[in-house]
Amino acid sequence: MPIYAYKCSACDHEQDVLQKMSDPVLTVCPACNQSTYVKQVTAAGFQLKGDGWYVTDFRDGPKSNSAPSGGSSD
């Protein structure tokens, strides 16, 4: 379920709310009970890079492809 940021324009109360996409938009502020509660526009919590990899994947750069050398097999 997505998390939506809400802010009241009357009392400046801010809150993040976990809601289903099908849930109705909240309009009444839980702090002051005014009908001035609005959903805020926020940035996505992730970034896509290149061919669909997340920007946080492989953060340390490419790793060596060489397998660790094993001992002799008996």
C-alpha beads as a LAMMPS data file, in Angstrom:
LAMMPS data file: protein, C-alpha beads

74 atoms
73 bonds

1 atom types
1 bond types

-500.0 500.0 xlo xhi
-500.0 500.0 ylo yhi
-500.0 500.0 zlo zhi

Masses

1 110.0

Atoms # bond

1 1 1 0.000 0.000 0.000
2 1 1 1.295 3.482 -0.777
3 1 1 2.053 6.132 1.822
4 1 1 0.496 9.548 1.191
5 1 1 1.578 12.832 2.773
6 1 1 -1.211 15.108 4.002
7 1 1 -1.089 18.664 5.336
8 1 1 -3.729 20.890 6.878
9 1 1 -3.781 24.432 5.520
10 1 1 -5.536 25.703 8.675
11 1 1 -3.242 24.417 11.448
12 1 1 -0.204 23.162 9.418
13 1 1 -0.578 19.639 10.836
14 1 1 1.371 17.158 8.651
15 1 1 0.987 13.392 8.573
16 1 1 1.984 10.431 6.404
17 1 1 -0.926 8.016 5.935
18 1 1 -0.791 4.411 4.722
19 1 1 -3.801 3.986 2.410
20 1 1 -5.043 1.727 -0.337
21 1 1 -5.217 3.391 -3.734
22 1 1 -8.967 2.776 -3.693
23 1 1 -9.460 4.531 -0.308
24 1 1 -11.103 7.968 -0.422
25 1 1 -8.890 11.038 -0.063
26 1 1 -8.844 12.388 3.499
27 1 1 -10.272 15.898 3.822
28 1 1 -10.799 16.425 7.576
29 1 1 -7.719 17.243 9.659
30 1 1 -7.359 14.912 12.684
31 1 1 -5.770 17.724 14.718
32 1 1 -8.237 20.616 14.251
33 1 1 -11.247 18.878 12.599
34 1 1 -11.309 21.441 9.767
35 1 1 -12.064 20.371 6.189
36 1 1 -8.732 21.789 5.002
37 1 1 -6.687 18.547 4.852
38 1 1 -5.058 18.043 1.436
39 1 1 -2.812 15.414 -0.111
40 1 1 0.710 16.645 -0.859
41 1 1 2.730 15.950 -3.998
42 1 1 5.868 14.019 -3.035
43 1 1 8.812 12.429 -4.826
44 1 1 8.923 8.699 -5.441
45 1 1 10.876 6.641 -2.916
46 1 1 13.061 5.029 -5.582
47 1 1 14.816 5.863 -8.838
48 1 1 15.114 3.712 -11.924
49 1 1 18.360 3.675 -13.859
50 1 1 19.243 2.287 -17.283
51 1 1 17.597 -1.000 -18.187
52 1 1 15.407 -1.216 -15.099
53 1 1 17.993 -1.578 -12.340
54 1 1 17.434 0.500 -9.235
55 1 1 20.005 3.229 -8.667
56 1 1 20.898 1.592 -5.339
57 1 1 21.747 -1.764 -6.966
58 1 1 25.447 -2.392 -7.440
59 1 1 26.283 0.827 -5.595
60 1 1 29.909 -0.235 -4.968
61 1 1 30.641 -0.676 -8.649
62 1 1 31.277 -3.830 -10.613
63 1 1 32.663 -6.818 -8.744
64 1 1 35.348 -9.110 -10.046
65 1 1 33.943 -12.101 -11.936
66 1 1 36.755 -14.429 -10.907
67 1 1 35.674 -17.301 -8.704
68 1 1 37.663 -17.910 -5.545
69 1 1 40.370 -20.476 -6.140
70 1 1 39.508 -23.813 -4.586
71 1 1 41.967 -26.450 -3.505
72 1 1 42.656 -29.534 -5.493
73 1 1 39.767 -31.939 -5.877
74 1 1 40.357 -35.464 -4.617

Bonds

1 1 1 2
2 1 2 3
3 1 3 4
4 1 4 5
5 1 5 6
6 1 6 7
7 1 7 8
8 1 8 9
9 1 9 10
10 1 10 11
11 1 11 12
12 1 12 13
13 1 13 14
14 1 14 15
15 1 15 16
16 1 16 17
17 1 17 18
18 1 18 19
19 1 19 20
20 1 20 21
21 1 21 22
22 1 22 23
23 1 23 24
24 1 24 25
25 1 25 26
26 1 26 27
27 1 27 28
28 1 28 29
29 1 29 30
30 1 30 31
31 1 31 32
32 1 32 33
33 1 33 34
34 1 34 35
35 1 35 36
36 1 36 37
37 1 37 38
38 1 38 39
39 1 39 40
40 1 40 41
41 1 41 42
42 1 42 43
43 1 43 44
44 1 44 45
45 1 45 46
46 1 46 47
47 1 47 48
48 1 48 49
49 1 49 50
50 1 50 51
51 1 51 52
52 1 52 53
53 1 53 54
54 1 54 55
55 1 55 56
56 1 56 57
57 1 57 58
58 1 58 59
59 1 59 60
60 1 60 61
61 1 61 62
62 1 62 63
63 1 63 64
64 1 64 65
65 1 65 66
66 1 66 67
67 1 67 68
68 1 68 69
69 1 69 70
70 1 70 71
71 1 71 72
72 1 72 73
73 1 73 74
